[in-house]
Amino acid sequence: MIAVLCPGQGAQTPGMLAPWLELDDVASTLGALSEATNVDLIAHGTTSDADTIRDTAVAQPLLVATAIATGRALLGDTTPGLVAGHSVGELGAAALAGVISDAEAIRLVTVRGDAMAAAAAGAEPTSMAAVLGGDEAEVLARLEALGLTPANMNGGGQIVAAGAKAAIEALLADAPTRARVIELQVAGAFHTSYMAPAVAALEAAASATVTHDPATVLLSNADGATVTTGADALARVVRQVASPVRWDLCQARMLELGVTGIIEVAPGGVLTGLAKRSLKGIPAVALKSPDDLDAAKALLEEHA
């Protein structure tokens, strides 16, 4: 069984779309998706600098559009055995699983990105930091003592903390034993209660969206569960804005379901990196450029 994975915010890099636009099918897909958003996907994916595409309102539509366009180029008429996305990547995964149309995914992610940026701007100063290594129980206890939320449980000894900027600074100053703490360049404390206003905005936009039941196995960030209806899939995506991402449980579920190969659509690298630690021995291909398509298609054919 092949798992096709869609990365989340932070995976974007300047110029990441430039080589992909040389492929006619990717360019046409991106052109169509651009009509569903107020974000200039082509410009931001080719010429915008790192600071510009770090903006939540820019990064999220750009990432979902890239995932959909490169996913379509990879899959063609093939249906993968399993699809999952990390955080905002869930909207790309929902489109690839047939739950919502590509255009609806871009419409919703535009609302999501704008609403999360506004929620971050309207709150007290907040931030996020990756905690690498250390004893998990000790790390979680330290976060609780500081009033921080384990916003991303990524597996492989990686937990992302989120909350008040002052608490993140305290974590940086006094890291848990044998752990390394790296502050992330994000606008605020995503996947925490600070994002409650964004949930309301996305819920309103989602209420007008037509959904279909997944055409393949679709995993939820909430608990790693297999989602069986389109309505539940979209409701979970909405709630996830203010709830922790349990990528560790998604990876555990992949093992239970017998995943034998992994392909991460563009901009690939982050999720296949996590898989090396948590899904050891399972072959994986990350789509970093069109040069990776042949290897990905070969893996897809071998394990489909």
Long-range contacts (C-beta under 8 A, 24 or more apart in sequence): 1-81, 1-82, 1-257, 1-258, 1-259, 1-260, 1-261, 1-303, 2-80, 2-81, 2-82, 2-259, 2-260, 2-261, 2-262, 2-263, 2-299, 2-300, 2-303, 2-304, 3-80, 3-81, 3-82, 3-83, 3-84, 3-254, 3-259, 3-261, 3-262, 3-263, 4-71, 4-74, 4-75, 4-80, 4-82, 4-83, 4-84, 4-93, 4-96, 4-263, 4-264, 4-265, 5-83, 5-84, 5-85, 5-86, 5-89, 5-93, 5-262, 5-263, 5-264, 5-265, 5-271, 5-272, 6-64, 6-67, 6-71, 6-83, 6-84, 6-85, 6-86, 6-89, 6-90, 6-92, 6-93, 6-96, 6-264, 6-265, 7-63, 7-67, 7-85, 7-86, 7-89, 7-264, 7-265, 7-267, 7-268, 7-269, 7-270, 7-271, 8-63, 8-85, 8-86, 8-87, 8-88, 8-89, 8-245, 8-270, 9-56, 9-59, 9-60, 9-63, 9-87, 9-88, 9-186, 9-190, 10-184, 10-186, 10-270, 11-63, 11-267, 11-268, 11-269, 11-270, 12-53, 12-54, 12-59, 12-62, 12-63, 12-66, 12-267, 13-50, 13-53, 13-267, 14-48, 14-49, 14-50, 14-53, 15-45, 15-46, 15-47, 16-45, 16-66, 16-266, 16-267, 17-41, 17-42, 17-45, 17-46, 17-62, 17-66, 18-45, 18-46, 19-289, 19-290, 19-291, 20-66, 20-69, 20-70, 20-73, 20-266, 20-289, 20-290, 21-45, 21-46, 22-290, 23-73, 23-290, 25-72, 25-73, 26-69, 26-70, 26-72, 26-73, 26-290, 29-68, 29-69, 29-72, 29-73, 29-102, 30-65, 30-66, 30-69, 32-102, 32-103, 33-65, 33-68, 33-69, 33-102, 33-103, 33-106, 34-65, 35-103, 36-102, 36-103, 36-104, 36-106, 36-107, 36-110, 37-61, 37-65, 37-106, 37-107, 37-109, 37-110, 38-110, 39-110, 41-65, 54-185, 54-186, 54-187, 55-117, 55-187, 56-113, 56-116, 56-117, 56-120, 56-186, 56-187, 56-188, 57-110, 57-113, 57-114, 57-116, 57-117, 58-113, 59-113, 60-88, 60-109, 60-110, 60-112, 60-113, 60-116, 61-106, 61-109, 61-110, 61-113, 63-88, 63-89, 63-92, 63-267, 64-88, 64-89, 64-91, 64-92, 64-95, 64-105, 64-106, 64-109, 65-106, 66-265, 66-266, 66-267, 67-92, 67-93, 67-96, 67-265, 67-266, 68-92, 68-95, 68-96, 68-102, 68-105, 68-106, 69-266, 70-265, 70-266, 70-287, 71-96, 71-265, 72-96, 72-102, 73-293, 74-263, 74-265, 74-287, 74-293, 74-296, 74-297, 74-300, 75-300, 78-300, 78-304, 79-215, 79-216, 80-216, 80-263, 80-300, 80-304, 81-216, 81-217, 81-259, 81-303, 81-304, 82-216, 82-217, 82-218, 82-219, 82-254, 82-257, 82-259, 83-214, 83-216, 83-217, 83-218, 83-219, 84-218, 84-219, 84-221, 84-250, 84-254, 85-221, 86-221, 86-245, 86-247, 86-270, 86-271, 87-152, 87-190, 87-191, 87-221, 87-240, 87-245, 88-112, 88-113, 90-220, 90-221, 90-236, 90-237, 90-240, 91-237, 92-265, 93-218, 93-219, 94-218, 94-233, 94-234, 94-237, 97-214, 97-215, 97-216, 97-218, 97-233, 98-212, 98-214, 98-215, 98-216, 99-211, 99-212, 99-213, 99-214, 99-218, 99-230, 99-233, 99-234, 100-209, 100-210, 100-211, 100-212, 100-230, 100-234, 101-210, 104-209, 104-210, 107-205, 107-209, 108-202, 108-205, 108-206, 108-209, 108-237, 111-201, 111-202, 111-205, 112-198, 112-202, 112-241, 114-201, 115-197, 115-198, 115-201, 115-202, 115-241, 116-187, 116-188, 116-190, 116-195, 116-198, 116-241, 117-187, 118-197, 118-198, 119-188, 119-194, 119-195, 119-196, 119-197, 119-198, 120-187, 120-188, 120-189, 120-190, 120-194, 120-195, 121-187, 121-188, 122-197, 123-188, 123-189, 123-194, 124-164, 124-165, 125-164, 125-165, 125-166, 126-162, 126-163, 126-164, 126-165, 126-168, 126-188, 126-189, 126-192, 126-194, 127-162, 127-163, 127-165, 127-168, 127-183, 127-184, 127-186, 127-188, 127-189, 128-160, 128-161, 128-162, 128-168, 128-183, 128-184, 128-186, 128-188, 128-189, 128-190, 129-160, 129-161, 129-162, 129-168, 129-171, 129-172, 129-181, 129-182, 129-183, 129-184, 130-158, 130-159, 130-160, 130-161, 130-181, 130-182, 130-184, 131-158, 131-159, 131-160, 131-161, 131-171, 131-175, 131-176, 131-179, 131-180, 131-181, 132-157, 132-158, 132-179, 132-180, 132-181, 132-182, 133-157, 133-178, 133-179, 133-180, 134-175, 134-176, 134-177, 134-178, 134-179, 135-176, 135-177, 135-178, 138-176, 138-177, 139-176, 139-179, 142-171, 142-176, 143-171, 146-170, 146-171, 149-189, 149-191, 149-192, 149-193, 149-244, 150-244, 151-189, 151-190, 151-191, 151-192, 151-244, 151-245, 152-191, 152-244, 152-245, 152-247, 153-244, 153-245, 153-246, 153-247, 153-248, 153-249, 154-245, 154-247, 154-248, 154-274, 155-247, 155-248, 155-251, 155-252, 155-274, 155-277, 155-278, 156-274, 156-276, 156-277, 156-278, 157-277, 158-274, 160-184, 162-189, 162-190, 162-191, 162-192, 162-194, 163-189, 163-192, 163-194, 164-189, 190-241, 191-240, 191-241, 191-242, 191-243, 191-244, 191-245, 192-242, 192-244, 193-242, 194-242, 195-241, 195-242, 196-242, 198-241, 198-242, 199-238, 199-239, 199-241, 199-242, 202-237, 202-238, 202-241, 203-238, 206-234, 206-235, 206-237, 206-238, 209-234, 217-257, 219-250, 219-253, 219-254, 220-250, 221-245, 221-246, 221-247, 221-250, 222-246, 223-249, 224-248, 224-249, 224-250, 224-251, 224-252, 224-253, 225-253, 226-253, 226-257, 247-271, 247-274, 248-278, 251-275, 251-278, 251-279, 254-279, 255-279, 260-303, 261-299, 261-300, 261-302, 261-303, 263-287, 263-296, 263-299, 263-300, 268-292
